[in-house]
Amino acid sequence: MARKILTEHIHVPGIETFDVYRKQGGYTAVEKAIKSMSPEEVVEEAKKSGVRGRGGAGFPMGMKWGFLAKPEGVPRYLVCNADESEPGTFKDHYLMKTIPHLLIEGMIVSSFALGANKSFIYVRGELMYVIRILEKAIEEAKAKGFLGKNILGSGYDLELVVQPGGGAYICGEETALLESLEGKRGNPRNKPPFPAVKGLYQCPTVVNNVESISNMPWIVNNGGEAYAQIGIGRSTGTKLISASGHIQRPGVYEIELGLSVEEFMNSDEYCGGIRKGHHLKALVAGGSSVPILPANLIMKTANGEDRLMSYESLSDGGFASGTMLGSGGFIVFDETACIVKNTWNFSQFYHHESCGQCSPCREGTGWMEKVLHRIEHGHGSMHDVDLLVDITKKIEGNTICPLGDAASWPVASAIRHFRDEFVWHITHPSEATAPGAAYRGDMALV
Amino acid sequence: MTDTPNTVAFSSERLEKAQEIIARYPEGRQKSALLPLLHLVQEQWGWVSSEAMDYVAEMLDIKPVEVYEVASFYTMYHLEPVGKHVIEYCRTGPCCLMGGEEVYAHLRQKLGINPGETTADGKFTIKEVECLAACGWGPVFQVREKYYMNLTNEKVDEIIDELSK
């Protein structure tokens, strides 16, 4: 049985309540940090743990904390990014609704480490029912003296505020999130200055994902070095994977980083294999934004090595033959899936979610959607395939925030690995537009 | 359809809630309450009218345009009257892999409306939305705060019958 850091107690009945969570060892990290550690020591443990941002970027959290400016007399803020909206990703949703006190405890020790007295949890507005669960957990923690004024008699004060979003993927980008939290449209900010220097209300701010912060109680209790022992290489610790698509057992699974993709896909502890009677065609390993991989590059890298669930192994081969761990949104496609249709579907998402601030993204996402629409509906021309590649190149790297890249990569990678399928849609429009049609050319299936 | 509010003012309970929300933020940062207050508006009237936006602007001491530009940016706010139940249906890729398109076709046929439309009796509006972060439990739609997951045609029939009562 793999080690669990976040989900060990998730199935204990009543774990959403303070009392049951406390009985399972909850809030001991708050006691330890506040009574026997300095804020700097907590930051040090986060650095030693090597835990990386679990929202998708994978940037070391302790290092990010180290950048926080500390000018005298200026408040500092911790903001938790719970705007989970990347297609294929639903782990934070699951974690918050099932074991809300884990995030609350993580917020308390992290806020203490950063010297924040008011911290925010920005939750996508659609999850209003989860917001109510979190608010209830906060009330309970407050009543027990773990939040509010003079926590556990230490003199440290902390107030937690849960903020609803309004339905905008872009607010998962940290500076757009801060704009939204200030009551504005979610337009990402130009950087620098980075939030660590000028963030919320122009004050030094750290923005971290739900899962990243939820690792902190364990790290405080067991030490950063113990955390770094778990996982593989620079991919330390565990990761929540949201598994969806054509598999036997969709759901959220906590894995030790370094588990083989093959085991994750086929073990009954995890995905349980492809749907009965079907074959693996393609995989999006880290949420809709990361490059899609064909079957022959999923279990093994281009060099024939086992592909592992880690930041390094999934990106082995660069974009030519690899992908990214991203947010851990693991979307599986069997041979009935149409890659052109799925790419068109994703392109609609990015077009809808582009904030409209940068013209390459605003215009480019709409243009890609239109071209993909006509290919999918049997009106494409051979020129369209190269046109799409050209558009992706003109968006990528030319926008304020990574949404432009996120919109380009799924299209570029689908054409890189499934060009034949795009061409077939253009040369065989009547077959391709038949209901339920999916290209069954000579591509490799597993 | 939900009526346009005649007199735009929060109920006493919501007014209290609004004041509690406004007090959460540091002095001078009350504009941060804008998104939560717009959710309260929608909770009370079912949609966000321009009168309600003016009311919120006054409450936060900001210009009305600061409210309009925000309300029109975020997709959760309905800027026109909607049916009693707004079915927000996830149309994004992972849900489609789980059979989302077939269930969606069934839903539209059952209600006899397309996305953006409201049934003649004013009970249902369908709105297409992007990923609701429930991909492994798809197909999914949301009605107000409730998520309906692992949908099938039969399940949709039951839910619609239940909501129709």
Contacts between the chains, C-beta under 8 A, distances in Angstrom:
chain1	res1	chain2	res2	distance
A	75	B	26	7.3
A	84	B	133	4.7
A	85	B	130	7.5
A	85	B	131	6.0
A	85	B	133	6.3
A	86	B	131	7.4
A	87	B	92	4.8
A	87	B	93	5.6
A	87	B	94	5.8
A	87	B	130	7.6
A	87	B	131	4.3
A	87	B	135	6.9
A	88	B	93	7.5
A	88	B	94	5.2
A	88	B	131	7.8
A	88	B	135	5.4
A	89	B	133	6.5
A	89	B	135	7.3
A	90	B	133	4.5
A	90	B	134	5.4
A	90	B	135	5.4
A	90	B	136	6.0
A	90	B	137	7.5
A	92	B	133	7.5
A	93	B	133	4.6
A	93	B	134	6.6
A	118	B	26	7.2
A	124	B	133	6.8
A	125	B	35	7.2
A	125	B	39	6.5
A	125	B	74	7.4
A	125	B	76	5.1
A	126	B	76	6.8
A	126	B	88	7.7
A	126	B	129	7.8
A	126	B	132	5.6
A	126	B	133	7.5
A	126	B	142	6.2
A	127	B	133	7.1
A	128	B	39	7.3
A	128	B	145	4.5
A	129	B	145	4.8
A	129	B	146	7.1
A	129	B	147	7.3
A	132	B	145	7.9
A	161	B	24	4.9
A	161	B	25	7.7
A	163	B	32	7.5
A	163	B	35	7.2
A	163	B	36	6.9
A	164	B	35	6.1
A	164	B	36	5.8
A	164	B	39	5.8
A	165	B	35	6.7
A	165	B	74	7.3
A	166	B	35	5.0
A	166	B	38	6.9
A	166	B	39	7.7
A	166	B	70	7.4
A	166	B	73	7.4
A	166	B	74	2.8
A	166	B	75	7.4
A	166	B	76	5.0
A	166	B	77	6.4
A	167	B	74	5.1
A	167	B	75	4.0
A	167	B	76	3.6
A	167	B	77	7.8
A	167	B	129	7.4
A	168	B	73	6.8
A	168	B	74	5.3
A	168	B	75	6.7
A	169	B	130	6.7
A	169	B	131	7.7
A	180	B	35	6.8
A	181	B	32	6.1
A	182	B	29	7.2
A	182	B	31	6.4
A	182	B	32	5.7
A	183	B	31	3.7
A	183	B	32	4.9
A	183	B	33	6.8
A	183	B	34	3.6
A	183	B	35	6.6
A	183	B	60	7.7
A	183	B	62	7.9
A	183	B	66	7.7
A	183	B	70	6.8
A	184	B	31	7.6
A	184	B	66	7.9
A	184	B	70	6.5
A	185	B	69	5.9
A	185	B	70	5.9
A	185	B	73	4.2
A	186	B	73	6.7
A	186	B	74	7.6
A	201	B	26	6.7
A	201	B	29	5.7
A	242	B	135	6.4
A	242	B	136	6.1
A	243	B	136	6.1
A	244	B	94	4.5
A	244	B	97	7.0
A	244	B	98	7.0
A	244	B	135	3.9
A	244	B	136	4.5
A	244	B	138	6.9
A	245	B	94	6.2
A	245	B	97	4.6
A	245	B	98	7.4
A	246	B	97	6.1
A	250	B	98	7.5
A	250	B	135	7.6
A	250	B	136	3.7
A	250	B	137	7.3
A	251	B	136	5.0
A	252	B	136	6.8
A	288	B	92	7.8
A	288	B	93	6.4
A	288	B	131	7.9
A	329	B	94	8.0
A	329	B	135	7.2
A	331	B	93	7.0
A	331	B	94	5.5
A	331	B	97	7.2
A	331	B	135	7.3
A	333	B	97	6.9
A	337	B	97	6.5
A	342	B	93	5.4
A	342	B	96	7.6
A	342	B	97	7.9
A	345	B	91	7.7
A	345	B	92	6.7
A	345	B	93	4.6
A	345	B	96	6.2
A	346	B	92	7.9
A	346	B	93	5.7
A	348	B	91	7.7
A	349	B	92	5.5
A	349	B	93	7.4
A	349	B	130	5.4
A	349	B	131	7.0
A	352	B	130	5.8
A	353	B	130	6.5
A	355	B	73	7.9
